[in-house]
Amino acid sequence: MLLRLDKKKMTLGIIGGTNLFGTKLLEAAKEKEIETEYGTVYLLFTDDVVFIPRHGKTRNILPHKINYKANLTVFKVLGVEKIIGATSVGSLKRDIKPRSLVVPHDYINLYNIPTIYDDEIVHVTPGLDEGLRNSIIKVAKNSGIDVIERGVYFQTPGPRLETRAEIKFMKNYADVVGMNMASEATLAKELELRYANISTVENYAHGIIAEEELDYKKIIEDASKNMENLEKVLMKLIDALQYEKYM
């Protein structure tokens, strides 16, 4: 049975990490599992937002095992056309410091990106939705939150972190590195959904600060420190969407 979304309100879709559980964003949210042709998706929903935790209800879905096709298809089925991806990233530039918020304008993925066109030849021109990008930037500015308005996101497959040599290569072409956004953005474009991203910088990537060794547990701990500003921006986006401001 599908959700009955209130069509009198415009609903925003958000794909994020499980660190958004327990935030004001999801107060009084209800749970649902929805079957798609690509698999089952667990989500939380309110009148204003449909939230999909990438790593599942119990935080056990590894980056390279996320079912991107099912996740994005759910939004299409529900009629949710505006999607914000919230991702954690490492910085490839010294001047993009940890705890920064970045709104990428483009991305690179030299690895395998999922597609809904497994049985036919269809070429889409990938990209991020400029209108939604501008909405994120305007909402952040009006909330007194600094964001970096442009940046190239380099996606790696995970689950391992990157080598120093890989980071040395990437930093010549991109600004941040993560494991999710390119897959989501490309599938959204194929499904004719609007998708933009806001990335929280948790650490410098491996080797950007020569003496710093990456520790995954520390990265997870630092991610929680970024939640306050991310939560504020997402809450303001929901309000703006209700009144059709900026959107």
N, C-alpha and C positions, 0 to 999 in steps of 0.2 A: 504494500500500500504506500503510495507516494505522499509526501507532505502536502498539506493544503496551505500554500503561501498566500498571505493577504495581499491581493493585487492592488488594494488602495494605497499600499505603501511600496516604496521601491526598496528591494532587498539587496544587500551587499554580500558577496561571497568572500570569504577569507580562508586562505590556506596558510597554516602556520605550524610552529612547533608546539609540543605539548606544554612548553613553559607558559603558554597563554591560558592554560587551564587555571581556573580560580581567579582570574582577573575580572574587573567590572564589566568587561566586554561580554562575558558569558553568564552574568548573573541571571538566575531563573531560566537558564537555557534547558531545553529538553533534548534527550538523546534519541537517535534513530539510526537504524542500519538500513541501507537501501541496496538492492540488487541491481547491478547493471550487466550488460553483455560482457563486460571485462572483469567482473568480480564484485564483491560486496564492499561497501564503503560505510564506515562509521562516521557520524557527524553530530554536531550540536547545533541547535537552531533556536532563535527567538523570532519575534515579529520583524526584526530589523536586519538580522544577519544569519547566514548559514556558514558555519565554521567547520572545516575539515582539518583535523590534526594529522599531519603527514605521517607521523610515526605511530599512529593508532592509539586506541584507548589506553592500552597498557604500555605505551612507549617502547614497543619491542620490534617495530618495523625498521630495519636497517636502511640507510640511504639508497643503496643499490637495489633494494627490494621493494621500494615504494611503488604502488600501483597507480602511476600517474594517469593512465588512460581512464581508469575507473573514476578517479577523483575528479577529473575535469568533465567527464561525461555526466556526472551527477548534477553539476551546475547547469549543463545544457538541458537535461531532463526537467529540472525544476524551474527553468526559465530565469535563472539568475545570470544576468549578462555582464555584470561588472564584478571583476575578481581582483582582489589584492593579495599578492603573495608576500608573506612576511618571512624573511630568511635570515639566518645567522651567517656571517662571512668573516674571512680573514682579510686583512689589509695588505695590498701589494705595494703601497706607497707610504713612505715615512710620514707624509703630511696628512694622511688619512688615519687618524688616531683611533685606538680602541674607544668604544662607547659613542662613536660617531653614528649618525644615521645617513645612509646613502640611498638616493632614488636613482637607480641605474637607467641609462637611456639606450643601452645596447648590450649585447652579450656575445660570447664566444663559447662554442662547444665543439671540440674536435673528436668527440667520442660518439657513441650511439645514442641518438635521441629517439624516444618512442614516437610512433605516428599512428593515427587512426586509419591511414591508407595502406593497410598491409596487402590488399588484394587488387589495387589499382594504382596507376601512375598519376599522381597529382602533386604538383609542385606549388607550395605556398611560399610567399615571401615573409619570413619571420620578422617579428618586431614587437615592441612594447607600445601600449596605447598612450599616445601623447596627452590626450585629454585627462585620463586618470592620473598620469604622472604629474601633470600640472595641478590637479586637485590635491594630491598628497602634499606638494610643495606649498600651495596656498594655505591649506589647513595648518600645516606645521608653522609657517610664518605667523599666521594669525594667532597661534597659540604660544608664540614666543619660543618655539623650539627650533634650533638650528639643524638644517639638513644640508647635505652635499647634493646639489641639484642634478649633477651628471656623473656618470661613471660607467665603465665597461665591466660587466660581470663575467668571469671565466668559470665555467662549470667543469668540475672533475667528477668521475664516477663514484668515488668513495668505495668502501667505507674508510680506507686508510687516508691519512693526511699526505700532503705532497712532499716530494724530496726537495732539497735545497736547489738542485739543478733545475727541476721543473719550475719552481718559483722564480728562479733567475730568468728563465725563458718567459714566463707569464707576465712578469712585471713590465716588460717592454710593450705589451699590447693591451693590458687590462689594469683595472684599479682595485678590484676585490675578487676573492675566490670563494666559491661555495659549491654545493652539490645538488641544487634543486631547480634553480630558476629557469634555466634554458629549456628544460623538459616541460615545465608548466606553461611557459610563455608560448612555445611552439605549438603545443596541443591546443591551447586556448585559441590561437590564430586559426588552426585547422577547423575548430568547432565554431568559429565566428563569434567568439567571446572577447570581451574587452579585458585586458590583463595588464596590470602594472605591479611594480615591486617596491617594497621598502626593506632595506637590508640593515641589520644592526651589526656593527663591527665589533667583534668580541676580542680580537687579538691581531698581532702582526703575523703574517704568514711565515712559514719556516724559512729562516735565513734573512729576512728583512732586517731584523735586529740581530746582528751576528752572534752575540753572546746568549741569545734567548733560545731555550729549548722548549718546544711545544709540549703541553701536557693536556690531554683531552679532558680529564676531570676538571682542570682549572678553566678550560674553555667553557664547559657547561656551567660552572659556578659564576663566571664572569657574565654569561649570557643573561642571568637573572637580574643583573644590575642595569641592563639596558631596557628592561620591561616597562618601567614607568613612562618614559617618553614615547615608546612604541604604543603603549596602551592609550595614551592621551591622543596621539595622532589618529589611531583607528577609531576611537570613540567620536572624535570630531568629524571624521569622515562619514560615519554613520549618520550623525546629526545633519551634516551638509547634504547627504543623499536624500534624507527625508524631505528636506525643503528645496531639493534640486539646486542647491548652491554649488557652484564650481564644477558640477558634474556634466 
